[in-house]
């Protein structure tokens, strides 16, 4: 190994490293193309992990301030890089955005600069709609060239969803320049977004789902029963994985037959859902099996059942499904049972009145469509 690799020990937290000689943890941040290091003044990993975010912000803020000071008087006030920095700062300090949304914006900005390297130093006043359209075509066709570790296939170009996020970020960056009066019109306003292909839902039938649960529960591993509980809970409640694993027994109101889901994705994902019959039976079974538990105890004892779920699907000859597919399964069963889409949308924690649910579940499984068609009389 190189001298740097022998001195610095990586951790499982991005930008958090440990000095092997002293045992002290350091924060690492890239500012203006250069790596900046700062001691976190602790040898305790948990403390260093808590101090890292604030230290990173401080390093970047000082770097931006130094850059602005160095660029003053050199005509760089109209460079796109300046407005990119402002956009990033606004994103970082926007309390209404979740950590995931902030990360996706940061990734989009990096992808823009990767596919348009000279953009940061371009004078925003001389940026034309044609320049933006040329970038869009090249980015969609060529992509960033990034290949994920252990990737089974290598994508040619940029995915539609990633490209659309880049378009949103570019428009927002240039909109900052328009707000500050540097330009009159946003040159990226007319970029056409890519069409996102709707994923075809391949969901198990009721019989196959019970087979999946049975195989998981009887797999013989230490957490087999708990993994089966998680799979059933997701399918019977429609909760997201992080929402489900964060639930405690105190959020189950047996008298009112309701469960409160605080929501983890956005503030609007907070909701109260009814305890559906299958869900009620599952909760009763879990309580009987476990005995008395504290109100603060988690309802689910495992945070993931991905491996068990994939193995069970393959064992019975089905295409593997994931945790989020169980949420789709819940919505599909509700709609097939006659529940209107706006109600299902509220149960899922959507805040759009059912628009996303209509787009996603407008075409249900073919056998359900045929069954409904048989009811049509003339």
C-alpha positions, 0 to 999 in steps of 0.5 A: 500500500502507499504511504497515505493508505497505511496512515489513513484508515477508511470507515464505513462513513463517507469522508470520515477517516481515522489516523492509524498512528494517533487514532484520531478521526478526521473529516475530509471534504473537497472544496474548489477541486482540492481536498481539505482535512480537519481533525475532529479531535476525538478517538471515539467513532460515535462522537466523530460520526456526530461531529462530521456533518457540521465540520464538513459544512464549516470547511465548505463554507470557508472554501466558498468564502475564500473562493469568492474573495479570490475571485472578486475583481476578476470578473468571475461574479458571472460564472456559472460556478458561482450560481452553482455554489449558491444553489448548493448552499440553498439546498443544504440549508433548506429545512423542508428537504429530506436528507435523501432529496438533498443528496439527489440534488448534489448528485445531479449537480456533480453529474452536470459538471461531469458531463459539461466540465467547462460549465463552471467557468462559463459566463452565464450571460453568454450561455445560450439555449442552444448550448443547453440543448447540446449538453442535454443531447450529449448527456443523455446519449453518453452519460457520466461514464460511471459504472457501479461496483459489481454491476451486471450490466453497463448502461449506455448513456444516462437513465431518463430519471437521472437525466431529468434530475440533472435538467431540474438542477441546471434550470435551478442553478441558472434560475439563481442567476436570473433572480439576481438580475444577471440574466433576463431569461433562463437558457435551460427553460426549454430543455425537454425532459426524457420520457420515463418508462413505467416499470411493469409490476410483476406481483405474486398472486395471493397463493404465491405470496403465501408460499413465499411467506411460508418458505421464509418462515421455515427457512431455519435461520435465526431470524426466519420468523421475523423476516416473514413478519416483516414481509407480511407487515409491508404487504398488509399495511403498504408502509415503506420499509423505513416507516415499518421498521421504525414503528413501535407498539404504542403507535397501534391503537387497538380501540380505534383499530388504527395505526399511526405511521409518523412517516420518514420520507416527507413531512406529509407522509404522516398518516393514520391507517386502519388495521386491515383484517389481515394486518390485525391477524398478523399483529395478534399472532405476533403478540401471542407468539412473543408474549408481553412487550413494552409499548416502546418495543419495535413491532418488527425485529429485523430491518430487512428481509431482502435476501430471504425474499429473493431466495423464496421467490426463486425457490418457487420459480418467480421473479424476485421482488423487493420490499417496495414491491410489497407496497405495490402489492398492498395498493394493487390488492386494495384497488382490486378489492374495490377501494377507490384510488384517492383512498388508497393514495391516502393510505400510502401517504401520498399528498397528490390526491391520487395522481401518482397512484393512478399513474402507477396502478392504472393498469392492474393484473390482466386476470383482474381486468378480465374478471371485471370485464365479465361484470359488464352487461348490455 
